[in-house]
Each structure stands twice: as C-alpha cells, then as structure tokens.
Amino acid sequence: MLLHRVRLFSLFGFEVLVDASWLLLAALIAWSLAAAVFPELAPNLDPVTYWSMAVTATIGLMVSIVFHEMSHSLVARHYGIEIRGITLFIFGGVAEMKGEPKSAHAEFFMALAGPVASLVLAAALFASFAAAKQMQVSAAFTGVLWYLGFLNGMLGLFNLVPAFPLDGGRMLRAALWGWRHDFAWATRIAAGSGNVFGILLIVLGVYSIVRGDFVGGMWRCLIGMFLRGAAGASYQQLLAQRVFEGVTVAHAMTPDPIAVPPNVSVAAFIEDYVYSHHHREFPVAQSGRLMGIVGTRQAIALDRSRWPSTPVAEVMVPCTADDIVEPGARALDALTRMTGSSRRRLYVVEDGRLVGILSSRDLMELLSLKLELSQERK
C-alpha cells in the first residue's frame, strides 16, 4: 500500500510523509463536508464558506493524525524504539517502527500515547468551541472546531478497541505478553481479535449498504478488510521472524547468477538474455565484479535504431547500497528491506564480486516450505 510517498516536513527528527492514497481520502472528506456535513451543522451559509470550512477541517484532520502518530513516536523514542517515519495514507496514519518493541511495558505505553493524545486534543477543541460560542464567533469557525473535536474524540475511542493493529489491540498484546511472557502467543491472540473485529465491520458495512447507506457501508467494509489484512500480515511477519532465525542470505540466494558483460549491445542483450532467460532485469558484471543493472526499462528508453550499436554499459543503472546485500546478512533483514523499498531482488556481493541474487519470490517460497515442514499453524 505505502508505495507512492512524498515527504511533507520533519518534526522532532521524524519525517512526515504522505501516500498518494491520502489525497483521495482528503478529496472525499472535503467533498462530503462541503456538500452534507457543514450545511447541516451550520445552515444558511453560502457554498464558498462551506468549501472553506471543508478545506480547513481537512487540513485539521491531517494535523490531528500527525499529532496522534507523533505521540506514538515520541514515546517510542523514549523506550529506544526506532521509528522510520510517519506516513499518512487512506486509512489514517502510521508510525513505521523498525522492529518490534523490546518489552511489554514499552509497547503498552507507546500504544496508549496515541489515543490519549487524540482525546486530550478533542477536549481542548471542545473547550475552544464552547469559548467561541460564548464570544459569539462566526458559525463557520465554531462549526469547524466542533467537527475537529468530534473527529479527534472518535479517533481516540476507535483506536482503543482491543483489535490489532489498532492501538487497543497493541495494548491487548502488551498485556497478554506481560502476563504469559510469550510474545508469539500474545500476537496470535491480538491478531485474532483484529480479524474478528474486521469481520464485524464488514458485516455492519454490508448491513448499512442494504439499508441504503452506501458510502458509510463501503467505508466500514474497506476498514474491516484493511484490519483483517493488517492483523494477518502481522502474525505472518512474526512467523517469518521465527522461521528465518539463523538463516543468512547465502542460504537463500541463487548463486552464480547470469550477468551481462558491459560491452554487449542492447540488441544482443534483448535477444540473448531477456528472450532466452525470461527476466526483465540483469546485473552487469565484468570479471565477476558488479558494475550496474540493466533491464527492459532501459532498453525501451533508448531509440530502437540504436540498439545494435549501443553497449549496455551506456544505458545501465549504477548500483547503490540499497541494491546490494552481503551473503552473511540475515535473510529476514533482506526481506524487510525489499518489502520496505518495493524491490523485488537484491544483488549479493562479497569483496566487490557478484556471488548471487536474492529475490523476494525465492524468500517467500522458502518461508512457505519451512512453515509447511515445521507444521506451523496460525
């Protein structure tokens, strides 16, 4: 999901990014506020005022979500948990942790920080609303204050539901973890609660659609499906950590990969490598040393008439540190890198020499085989 992200700003050392899906959410919220919510909340205002209120409230929603996630991040930093950044996406926001909390105590208070922050912000907004009403401030201003107070209150309360990956679900996992001292068991129970709550939301969404509330019902269905998927993915990630324990990149890579010499023409590359081996991308190496990467994308960008006379060295893309992994690195770390960067493969290099290729497909097949042979069950 979080693939097309743009950096907005940095706050307290944390990067705040926005996913492209957030723009869709923002547009839908602004439209619904201007067309339905604010005309009912503050009647007899002109359309321009309603749209101004809607845009202001949408920006306020963004600030509220960042405030919620920043609270998680600051508490996580206090407990020594590294946060990659905060990303806004279609279902709200997420503070991306690097790894799992080191203790049940740390996870509980990190999860609690978000709902508490939202509820405190809601109380402040409602207090401001009451003061503005006393001062007879414009209906447009008080309407936005009331809406943001209500929204933050709902955000805080909804996140307290004990269903993983909601904050309440993380608090449930932390409590179970502290009780039984079994992180895997606690994760399985919390993920199960997230799955059940997701199904409940889907059922309620279908019921709402049947009753005529199509938009509200669709959102409940989508959120329910997201919660089910996120809960299941969390448990699968835990299984991957257990299964890949002690497995290195050298165990999972494809050794002695096919490499393209830099002096081969683009035409020969397409004919002798792409068509023959059915891959879209190949490493470029000379005397075993990795030089770069070349694929069909680079070939397409070049005028076809120049294919026979252009060597791949002229169109290849130089490798960066993000494309390379050492054979002794942990396979799980490599999988996490590929998942986080949307890369499908990493090039395994030892002392500057290309010794293998590690693909996400190979890792997932290895994970599936190990789970099957070890008789792991959800």
HUVEN-V187655 format. One record per helix or strand of 3 or more residues. SS is the DSSP state (A for helix, B for strand). FROM is the first residue (numbers start at 1). LEN is the number of residues. If there is no record, write none. Layout:
ss->(SS SS)
from->(FROM FROM)
len->(LEN LEN)
This chain:
ss->(B B A A B B A A A A A A A B B A A A A A B B A)
from->(5 14 20 47 83 92 104 139 167 183 214 249 266 281 289 296 304 312 321 331 345 353 360)
len->(7 6 22 32 7 6 31 21 14 28 30 4 12 6 7 6 6 3 3 11 6 7 14)
